[in-house]
Structures are given as structure tokens and as C-alpha cells.
């Protein structure tokens, strides 16, 4: 049977291990492990070193790990060092966030891999020459521009 009562983990509590709840959790202490809940509030003095998974999460304290939630709110006192996968994200002025964020229509669907992979950057393409080199020396030589065209073309080969 699912309880509607709010679970409060006070500021003097230190948990080494995971926390799982089907209800609402207010965390004011320290957790070294993953936290999963339907609704989660991480208080200003709270610290989580692990993954956070919830439908709704409000972060006022510190999270060192990834966050997966449909609705994520980073309060002005929040400090998040990790990736955030979300459907909705709000970041108040003053919040500290160091990581990647990715919008997902269902962020809770695949919780097996939370690391957002960096895509390698494409190699820059070489710029095409602005003017093609003269096709025959006769037309360029007759105007006296042959040496100027070759001198201004960085891709021209010197003979």
C-alpha cells in the first residue's frame, strides 16, 4: 500500500546506500548512494553523491551525480555536478550547474545509461580558393595578372 505521508530525512542523518520511495521525500541530510522517489526535494544543507531519479525534483542543496526527472528545478542555492536528463528544466539565478543537460520526452524510460556522450566534432573543411587559377597562361599573361593571381592564391603551387 502506497503511503501519502512525506518522508523526511533530517540534516543529522547520513545514509550510505540507496534510498527508494514510491512517495514524496524531503532530504536534508547526506546520502552516499542513489535516490529514487516520486517527488524529491533536496534541502539547502543536503548532499547526494549518486544518481537522482524522480518524477519531480527540486534541488536546493548539492548533487554529485546524474539527475533524471520529468521536472527538474535548480534553486538559487543548488550545486549540481553531473548530467541532467529532463522533460522540463528550470534554473534559478545563482544556481551552480556543471554538466550536460539533455531534454527527453521520457527521461525515466531508460535509466541504464545516464552518461551523455560527447559527440566528436567534425573535422573542419578546407576553404575553397576564392578565384580559380588561370586555365592557360596566355589569357592571364596577356593581361599581366598571372603573377598577381598566383601570389594571392594560397593554394596555388609555385613553379
C-alpha positions, -999 to 999 in steps of 0.1 A, spaced: 0 0 0 14 34 -10 16 60 18 8 96 11 30 107 40 61 128 34 93 111 43 118 135 59 155 126 62 168 151 87 200 171 85 218 149 111 212 117 91 240 101 69 229 73 47 255 50 29 234 32 4 204 37 -19 170 52 -10 139 41 -28 104 55 -22 71 55 -41 61 87 -24 74 121 -16 109 125 1 125 156 16 162 151 21 181 174 44 210 150 54 237 133 34 233 103 11 262 83 -5 242 63 -29 213 66 -54 180 82 -45 148 72 -63 114 87 -54 82 100 -70 88 135 -57 121 146 -42 132 178 -25 169 182 -17 173 208 10 199 235 12 222 216 36 217 182 19 242 164 -2 237 134 -26 267 116 -40 249 93 -65 222 92 -91 189 110 -85 158 97 -102 123 111 -97 92 124 -114 97 158 -99 129 170 -82 137 203 -65 174 208 -57 184 234 -32 215 216 -19 243 196 -36 242 167 -60 273 150 -73 259 127 -99 234 125 -126 198 137 -123 169 121 -142 134 136 -138 104 148 -157 105 181 -139 138 195 -125 141 227 -106 175 240 -96 170 267 -69 194 296 -64 213 277 -37 217 245 -58 251 230 -67 248 202 -93 279 185 -107 266 159 -132 244 154 -162 207 163 -161 182 145 -183 147 161 -181 114 169 -198 112 203 -181 141 222 -166 141 254 -146 173 270 -133 171 300 -109 197 327 -110 226 319 -87 224 281 -91 256 263 -100 254 236 -127 285 218 -141 275 191 -166 254 184 -196 217 187 -199 195 168 -223 158 171 -229 140 139 -232 103 133 -237 106 103 -213 137 108 -191 127 79 -168 123 53 -195 160 42 -199 178 46 -166 206 21 -175 229 46 -191 229 82 -177 262 95 -192 256 119 -220 282 111 -246 301 139 -262 299 137 -300 332 142 -317 334 174 -336 335 171 -374 369 180 -390 368 215 -405 367 216 -442 394 234 -461 382 266 -477 379 266 -514 401 291 -533 383 323 -539 393 325 -576 403 295 -597 438 295 -611 440 305 -648 435 276 -671 460 288 -697 489 311 -693 481 331 -724 449 348 -711 465 356 -677 498 366 -692 483 389 -717 466 410 -690 497 409 -668 477 394 -639 494 359 -639 518 367 -610 491 386 -590 467 357 -593 493 332 -582 506 354 -554 470 360 -540 460 323 -542 472 305 -511 465 271 -527 485 277 -559 517 259 -564 548 278 -574 567 265 -604 
